[in-house]
Amino acid sequence: GTILEEEKDVVQADHLYTKALALSPCNERALVSRDRTLPLVEEIDQRYFSLIDSKVRRLMSIPKGNSALRRVMEETYYHHIYHTVAIEGNTLTLSEIRHIIETRYAVPGKSLQEQNEAIGVDAAMKYINTTLLSRSGTITVGDILEIHRRVLGYVDPVEGGRLRTSQVFVGHHIPPHPKDLQRHMDELVQWLNSDEALQLHPVEYAALAHYKLVYIHPFVDGNGRTSRLLMNLVLM
């Protein structure tokens, strides 16, 4: 961390100090170092937040009926589906995903599971756009389960919308035991709707929402896709 600081990479240095404190919370050297880097990282964050806010204001100033804006929004929709399934190893191209969503016809030579993954994300995004965004009120555990039910609806409908009943392991991370999942999910939505969370910058709020759901890893499959959709939901 010290070497990275000397090389002016305070963000990565702060990350290493945070990891050190996670392993040894009373490590005096790490505590002192993080007290030094954290304000610098927060200052960098604020600069990026200001830049993002400026771009959002410019975007919001464009009339909703603008044809160019509508084309970009449509392209962004397909790009999200493409990237969120590609992260999971899906080999469909952007043009293939667009073909599947627009025509509902299969792409020859590609696995049906991969194609159904794309259709599931499309269904979940439509649910968010047409149901959740038009509804007033707080985000609930039921909302997250409904998003997940659609994500897995065409791949594994039995597990879609259900909290897992077995222990899973994600690399070195051991997510909560199944018997504790409901409590963790209740605590997540309590945080999502809290004044503390809602007062954060939207980007920070969305990033933490994504992190907290992935950390819980409440489902057998589809945790990443559901977490990215939750992130987008709170940004909207």
C-alpha positions in Angstrom: 0.0 0.0 0.0 2.8 2.4 0.9 4.5 1.8 -2.5 1.2 2.5 -4.3 0.8 5.7 -2.4 4.3 6.8 -3.4 3.2 6.0 -7.0 0.1 8.2 -6.5 -2.3 5.3 -6.8 -4.2 6.1 -3.6 -7.3 4.3 -4.6 -5.6 0.9 -4.9 -3.5 1.7 -1.7 -6.7 2.4 0.2 -8.2 -0.8 -1.1 -5.2 -2.8 0.2 -5.4 -1.0 3.6 -9.1 -1.9 3.8 -8.3 -5.6 3.0 -5.6 -5.5 5.7 -8.1 -4.2 8.3 -10.7 -6.8 7.3 -8.1 -9.5 8.2 -6.7 -7.6 11.2 -9.1 -4.8 12.5 -6.6 -3.6 15.1 -3.6 -3.3 12.8 -2.2 0.1 13.8 -0.2 0.6 10.7 -3.2 -0.1 8.5 -5.5 2.1 10.6 -3.1 5.1 10.3 -2.5 4.5 6.6 -6.3 4.3 5.9 -6.9 7.5 7.9 -4.5 9.1 5.4 -5.9 7.7 2.2 -9.7 7.6 2.9 -10.2 11.5 2.6 -8.2 11.5 -0.7 -10.3 8.6 -2.1 -13.6 10.4 -1.0 -12.3 13.6 -2.7 -11.8 11.6 -5.9 -15.2 10.1 -5.6 -16.8 13.5 -5.3 -15.1 14.7 -8.4 -16.5 11.8 -10.3 -19.9 12.3 -8.8 -19.9 15.9 -9.9 -18.9 14.9 -13.4 -21.7 12.3 -13.5 -24.3 14.8 -12.2 -23.3 17.2 -14.9 -23.8 14.6 -17.6 -27.2 13.5 -16.1 -28.4 17.1 -16.2 -27.5 17.4 -19.8 -29.2 14.1 -20.6 -32.4 15.1 -18.7 -32.5 18.3 -20.7 -33.1 16.4 -23.9 -36.9 16.2 -24.7 -38.3 12.7 -24.1 -39.6 12.5 -27.7 -36.2 13.2 -29.2 -35.7 10.5 -31.9 -31.9 10.3 -31.3 -32.4 9.8 -27.6 -35.0 7.1 -28.2 -32.6 5.2 -30.5 -29.8 5.5 -27.9 -32.1 4.2 -25.1 -33.1 1.3 -27.3 -29.5 0.4 -28.1 -28.6 0.7 -24.4 -31.4 -1.8 -23.5 -29.9 -4.4 -25.8 -26.4 -3.6 -24.7 -27.4 -4.2 -21.0 -28.8 -7.7 -21.9 -25.7 -8.5 -23.9 -23.2 -7.5 -21.2 -25.1 -8.9 -18.2 -25.3 -12.4 -19.7 -21.8 -12.2 -21.2 -20.4 -11.7 -17.8 -21.8 -15.1 -16.9 -20.1 -16.7 -19.9 -22.9 -16.4 -22.4 -21.5 -16.5 -26.0 -24.4 -14.8 -27.8 -23.4 -11.7 -29.8 -25.2 -8.4 -29.5 -26.9 -8.9 -32.9 -28.0 -12.4 -32.0 -29.5 -11.2 -28.7 -31.3 -8.4 -30.5 -32.7 -10.9 -33.1 -33.9 -13.2 -30.3 -35.6 -10.5 -28.3 -37.2 -8.8 -31.3 -38.4 -12.0 -33.2 -38.5 -14.6 -30.5 -36.9 -17.0 -33.0 -34.0 -19.1 -32.0 -30.5 -18.6 -33.4 -29.3 -21.8 -35.1 -26.1 -23.3 -33.6 -26.5 -21.6 -30.2 -27.6 -23.4 -27.1 -31.2 -22.9 -26.0 -30.1 -22.2 -22.5 -28.0 -19.2 -23.6 -30.9 -17.9 -25.6 -33.3 -18.4 -22.7 -30.9 -16.5 -20.4 -31.2 -13.5 -22.7 -35.0 -13.8 -22.8 -35.1 -14.0 -19.0 -33.2 -10.8 -18.5 -35.4 -9.1 -21.1 -38.5 -10.2 -19.1 -37.0 -8.9 -15.9 -36.2 -5.6 -17.4 -39.7 -5.2 -18.8 -41.1 -6.0 -15.4 -38.9 -3.3 -13.8 -39.8 -0.7 -16.5 -43.5 -1.4 -16.7 -44.4 -2.4 -13.1 -41.8 -1.3 -10.5 -41.0 2.1 -12.0 -44.6 3.1 -12.3 -45.4 2.1 -8.7 -44.9 4.3 -5.7 -43.5 3.0 -2.4 -40.5 1.1 -1.1 -38.5 -1.7 -2.6 -39.5 -5.0 -1.0 -38.0 -8.5 -0.8 -41.0 -9.6 -3.0 -39.8 -7.2 -5.7 -36.3 -8.7 -5.8 -37.8 -12.2 -5.9 -40.1 -11.2 -8.8 -37.1 -9.9 -10.7 -35.2 -13.1 -10.1 -38.2 -15.2 -11.0 -38.1 -13.6 -14.5 -34.3 -13.8 -14.8 -34.5 -17.6 -14.3 -38.0 -18.1 -15.7 -36.9 -19.6 -19.0 -33.8 -21.5 -17.7 -34.8 -22.9 -14.3 -38.4 -21.9 -13.4 -38.4 -24.1 -10.3 -35.6 -22.1 -8.7 -36.7 -18.7 -10.1 -38.0 -16.4 -7.4 -37.0 -18.8 -4.5 -34.3 -18.3 -1.9 -31.8 -21.1 -2.0 -32.1 -24.1 0.4 -28.5 -25.2 0.2 -25.2 -23.7 1.2 -23.1 -22.2 -1.7 -19.5 -21.1 -1.9 -18.2 -18.3 -4.2 -14.5 -18.4 -4.4 -13.2 -17.6 -0.9 -16.5 -16.1 0.1 -19.0 -18.1 2.2 -22.5 -16.5 1.8 -25.0 -16.8 4.7 -26.5 -20.1 5.6 -29.9 -20.8 4.0 -31.7 -20.5 7.4 -30.4 -16.9 7.7 -31.3 -15.7 4.2 -34.7 -14.3 5.0 -33.2 -12.2 7.8 -30.4 -10.9 5.6 -32.9 -10.0 2.8 -35.1 -8.2 5.3 -32.1 -6.2 6.5 -31.2 -5.5 2.9 -34.5 -3.9 2.0 -34.6 -2.1 5.3 -31.3 -0.5 4.3 -32.4 0.1 0.7 -35.4 2.2 2.0 -33.5 3.9 4.9 -32.8 7.6 5.0 -29.1 6.7 5.4 -29.1 4.9 2.0 -31.3 7.4 0.2 -29.1 10.3 1.1 -26.1 8.7 -0.6 -25.1 9.8 -4.1 -27.2 7.6 -6.5 -24.1 5.9 -7.9 -22.8 5.0 -4.4 -26.3 3.9 -3.4 -26.5 1.6 -6.5 -23.0 0.2 -6.1 -23.7 -0.7 -2.4 -27.1 -2.2 -3.3 -25.4 -4.5 -5.9 -22.6 -5.4 -3.4 -25.0 -6.2 -0.5 -27.2 -8.5 -2.6 -24.2 -10.3 -4.2 -22.7 -10.7 -0.8 -25.9 -12.4 0.5 -26.0 -14.6 -2.7 -29.6 -15.6 -1.9 -30.2 -17.7 -5.0 -28.8 -20.9 -6.5 -28.2 -19.1 -9.8 -28.8 -15.7 -11.3 -27.4 -13.7 -8.3 -25.2 -11.5 -10.5 -27.9 -10.7 -13.1 -30.4 -9.9 -10.4 -28.0 -7.7 -8.5 -27.2 -5.8 -11.7 -30.9 -5.3 -12.3 -31.4 -4.1 -8.7 -28.5 -1.7 -9.3 -30.2 -0.3 -12.4 -33.6 -0.1 -10.6 -32.3 2.1 -7.8 -30.5 4.3 -10.3 -33.8 4.9 -12.2 
